[in-house]
Amino acid sequence: MESNMNELMQQIYKYANTSGGSVNYITNLYSTAMAILTIVGTWMVYNKANDNGWAAIIPFYREYVMARIADKKNAFWGYLIAAIIEFFAGIAFAVSLTVVLLQLIGSGFSFGGFDEDSYGLFGVMALSLIIMGIAGLVKLIIKIIMYAGLTRNFGLNGGWVVGLIFLPGVFFLIMGVSDNIRYIAGAPTYTAAPTAPYGDPAYGNQAFSNPTTNSYGTAPTDSQPQATDPNAAADQNNDTNNPYMN
């Protein structure tokens, strides 16, 4: 009976290890594929925006280029500051954890060997984790802001922001491959030429101080009497004395 139980436990342990190995393999494969697709898609998107596509493989510079394309340059500096804080908090956590483990090993894995300084290290570790969590949240929020600007400048709606957050490899690749998705920010806009007033020398027109005056004299208007001919009265008198006109 005991041997059967041992054999059963070994089978369960073997199955657990095999299943765990398969899950880890699939997870690692998915992460690797998503990372490659994200780099390729981001490279193509940056090229569409007439920017440096190779920036997709350089940490921090790729975020700077994205912020530049998305018209969110100020957001990038917030992202950089949060990343620096997260980095130093991670170092503080790693150093504190290493010291605690060394003390634990030196005391024969007895927590009674810890002194006050050791407990202070636990406080540093906890504070470091809190800072890392806050910095990571700030980075995520800024990343969402940059995604929103990026999709807007490509003429896409807010649903693409969600896609870029959860499936960046797929959505970046679609943005880079699709011919229907174009970078529209900064495109030249064509407006009608301004109408120049008649007589503006800048447009090659001749200015006239009196539009009713020309080389042939003054044009008559309704409020302006017509010019009289000095010989008109004499001609009229001659016409009345002419027997053929009566």
C-alpha positions as CSV (number, residue, x, y, z in Angstrom):
1,M,0.0,0.0,0.0
2,E,2.8,2.3,1.0
3,S,4.7,1.6,-2.2
4,N,1.6,2.3,-4.3
5,M,1.2,5.7,-2.6
6,N,4.8,6.5,-3.2
7,E,4.5,5.6,-6.9
8,L,1.3,7.7,-7.1
9,M,3.1,10.7,-5.6
10,Q,6.0,10.3,-8.0
11,Q,3.6,10.2,-10.9
12,I,1.9,13.4,-9.7
13,Y,5.2,15.1,-9.1
14,K,6.4,14.1,-12.6
15,Y,3.2,15.3,-14.2
16,A,3.4,18.6,-12.3
17,N,6.9,19.2,-13.5
18,T,6.1,18.2,-17.1
19,S,3.0,20.5,-17.1
20,G,4.9,23.3,-15.5
21,G,7.7,23.0,-18.1
22,S,5.2,23.1,-20.9
23,V,3.5,26.1,-19.5
24,N,6.8,27.9,-19.1
25,Y,7.9,27.0,-22.6
26,I,4.6,28.3,-24.1
27,T,4.9,31.5,-22.0
28,N,8.5,32.1,-23.0
29,L,7.6,31.4,-26.6
30,Y,4.7,33.9,-26.5
31,S,6.8,36.6,-24.9
32,T,9.6,36.2,-27.4
33,A,7.2,36.3,-30.4
34,M,5.4,39.3,-29.0
35,A,8.7,41.1,-28.4
36,I,9.9,40.5,-32.0
37,L,6.5,41.5,-33.5
38,T,6.6,44.7,-31.4
39,I,10.0,45.6,-32.6
40,V,9.2,44.9,-36.3
41,G,5.9,46.8,-36.1
42,T,7.3,49.7,-34.2
43,W,10.1,50.0,-36.8
44,M,7.6,50.1,-39.6
45,V,5.4,52.6,-37.8
46,Y,8.3,55.0,-37.2
47,N,9.3,54.7,-40.9
48,K,5.7,55.6,-41.9
49,A,6.1,58.7,-39.8
50,N,9.3,59.6,-41.6
51,D,11.3,59.0,-38.4
52,N,14.1,56.7,-37.3
53,G,12.8,53.2,-37.5
54,W,15.9,51.7,-35.9
55,A,15.0,53.5,-32.7
56,A,12.6,50.6,-32.0
57,I,15.6,48.5,-30.8
58,I,17.1,51.1,-28.5
59,P,15.6,51.5,-25.0
60,F,14.4,54.9,-24.0
61,Y,15.2,56.4,-27.4
62,R,12.3,54.4,-28.9
63,E,10.0,56.1,-26.3
64,Y,11.5,59.5,-27.2
65,V,10.8,58.9,-30.9
66,M,7.3,57.7,-30.1
67,A,6.6,60.8,-28.0
68,R,8.0,63.0,-30.8
69,I,5.7,61.3,-33.4
70,A,2.7,61.5,-31.0
71,D,3.4,65.2,-30.2
72,K,4.0,64.4,-26.6
73,K,7.6,65.3,-26.0
74,N,6.9,66.6,-22.5
75,A,5.4,63.3,-21.6
76,F,8.6,61.5,-22.4
77,W,10.6,63.4,-19.8
78,G,8.1,62.3,-17.2
79,Y,8.5,58.8,-18.4
80,L,12.3,59.0,-18.2
81,I,12.2,60.4,-14.7
82,A,9.9,57.6,-13.6
83,A,12.1,55.0,-15.2
84,I,15.2,56.4,-13.4
85,I,13.4,56.4,-10.0
86,E,12.3,52.8,-10.7
87,F,15.8,51.8,-11.6
88,F,17.4,53.1,-8.4
89,A,14.5,51.7,-6.3
90,G,15.2,48.3,-7.9
91,I,18.9,48.6,-7.0
92,A,18.0,49.4,-3.4
93,F,15.7,46.5,-3.2
94,A,18.3,44.1,-4.7
95,V,21.1,45.2,-2.4
96,S,18.8,45.0,0.7
97,L,17.6,41.6,-0.3
98,T,21.2,40.3,-0.8
99,V,22.3,41.5,2.6
100,V,19.3,39.9,4.3
101,L,19.9,36.6,2.5
102,L,23.6,36.7,3.5
103,Q,22.7,37.3,7.1
104,L,20.1,34.6,7.0
105,I,22.7,32.1,5.6
106,G,25.2,33.2,8.2
107,S,22.8,32.7,11.1
108,G,22.0,29.2,9.9
109,F,18.6,30.3,8.5
110,S,17.6,31.4,12.0
111,F,15.6,34.7,12.1
112,G,16.9,35.1,15.7
113,G,20.3,36.2,14.3
114,F,18.8,39.4,12.8
115,D,19.6,42.7,14.6
116,E,18.0,46.1,14.4
117,D,19.9,47.0,11.2
118,S,18.6,43.8,9.6
119,Y,15.0,44.8,10.3
120,G,15.8,48.2,8.9
121,L,16.7,46.4,5.6
122,F,13.2,45.0,5.5
123,G,11.8,48.5,5.7
124,V,14.1,49.5,2.8
125,M,12.9,46.6,0.8
126,A,9.2,47.4,1.4
127,L,9.7,51.1,0.6
128,S,11.6,50.1,-2.6
129,L,8.7,47.9,-3.7
130,I,6.2,50.7,-3.1
131,I,8.3,53.2,-5.1
132,M,8.8,50.7,-7.9
133,G,5.1,50.1,-8.0
134,I,4.3,53.9,-8.2
135,A,6.9,54.5,-10.8
136,G,5.7,51.6,-12.9
137,L,2.1,53.0,-12.7
138,V,3.3,56.4,-13.8
139,K,5.2,54.9,-16.7
140,L,2.0,53.0,-17.8
141,I,-0.1,56.2,-17.6
142,I,2.4,58.1,-19.7
143,K,2.7,55.3,-22.1
144,I,-1.1,55.4,-22.6
145,I,-0.9,59.1,-23.2
146,M,1.7,58.6,-25.9
147,Y,-0.3,55.8,-27.4
148,A,-3.3,58.1,-27.6
149,G,-1.3,60.8,-29.4
150,L,0.2,58.2,-31.7
151,T,-3.1,56.7,-32.8
152,R,-4.7,60.1,-33.2
153,N,-1.8,61.2,-35.5
154,F,-2.5,58.1,-37.6
155,G,-6.2,58.8,-37.8
156,L,-7.2,55.9,-35.5
157,N,-9.7,55.7,-32.7
158,G,-9.3,55.0,-29.0
159,G,-9.8,51.3,-29.4
160,W,-6.3,51.1,-30.8
161,V,-4.9,52.4,-27.6
162,V,-6.3,49.3,-25.8
163,G,-4.8,47.1,-28.4
164,L,-1.4,48.6,-28.2
165,I,-1.4,48.1,-24.4
166,F,-2.4,44.5,-24.3
167,L,-1.2,43.2,-27.7
168,P,1.4,45.7,-28.9
169,G,3.1,43.3,-31.3
170,V,-0.1,42.6,-33.2
171,F,-1.4,46.2,-33.4
172,F,1.9,47.8,-34.1
173,L,2.4,45.3,-36.9
174,I,-1.0,46.1,-38.4
175,M,-0.3,49.8,-38.2
176,G,3.0,49.3,-40.0
177,V,1.7,46.9,-42.7
178,S,-1.7,48.4,-43.6
179,D,-1.7,50.7,-46.6
180,N,-4.9,52.3,-45.3
181,I,-3.2,53.6,-42.2
182,R,-1.1,56.7,-42.8
183,Y,0.6,59.3,-40.7
184,I,-1.5,62.4,-41.1
185,A,0.0,64.7,-38.4
186,G,2.0,67.5,-39.9
187,A,0.5,67.0,-43.4
188,P,0.3,70.2,-45.4
189,T,-3.1,71.7,-45.6
190,Y,-4.1,73.5,-48.8
191,T,-6.2,76.7,-48.4
192,A,-7.5,79.1,-51.0
193,A,-5.1,82.0,-51.8
194,P,-6.1,85.3,-50.2
195,T,-8.1,87.6,-52.4
196,A,-6.1,90.8,-52.9
197,P,-8.0,94.1,-53.2
198,Y,-7.9,95.5,-56.6
199,G,-5.0,97.9,-56.9
200,D,-2.7,96.2,-54.4
201,P,0.9,96.6,-55.9
202,A,2.0,93.4,-54.2
203,Y,-0.2,91.5,-56.7
204,G,0.8,93.4,-59.8
205,N,-2.3,95.5,-60.0
206,Q,-2.3,99.2,-60.8
207,A,-3.8,101.4,-58.2
208,F,-6.3,104.0,-59.3
209,S,-7.1,106.9,-57.0
210,N,-10.5,107.4,-58.8
211,P,-11.9,104.3,-60.3
212,T,-14.2,106.4,-62.5
213,T,-11.3,108.1,-64.2
214,N,-9.5,106.7,-67.2
215,S,-7.5,107.8,-70.2
216,Y,-10.7,108.9,-72.0
217,G,-11.9,111.2,-69.2
218,T,-14.4,111.0,-66.5
219,A,-17.1,108.4,-66.8
220,P,-20.6,109.8,-66.2
221,T,-22.6,108.6,-63.3
222,D,-26.1,109.1,-62.1
223,S,-25.1,111.8,-59.7
224,Q,-22.6,113.5,-62.1
225,P,-23.9,115.7,-65.0
226,Q,-22.6,114.9,-68.4
227,A,-20.1,117.2,-70.0
228,T,-21.7,119.7,-72.4
229,D,-20.4,120.5,-75.8
230,P,-19.7,124.4,-76.2
231,N,-20.8,124.1,-79.9
232,A,-24.1,122.4,-79.0
233,A,-26.0,125.6,-78.6
234,A,-24.8,127.0,-81.9
235,D,-25.7,123.8,-83.7
236,Q,-29.1,123.8,-82.1
237,N,-29.7,127.4,-83.3
238,N,-28.6,126.4,-86.8
239,D,-30.9,123.5,-86.8
240,T,-33.9,125.8,-85.9
241,N,-33.1,128.1,-88.7
242,N,-32.7,125.3,-91.2
243,P,-35.9,125.1,-93.3
244,Y,-35.3,121.5,-93.9
245,M,-35.3,120.7,-90.2
246,N,-38.7,122.4,-89.5
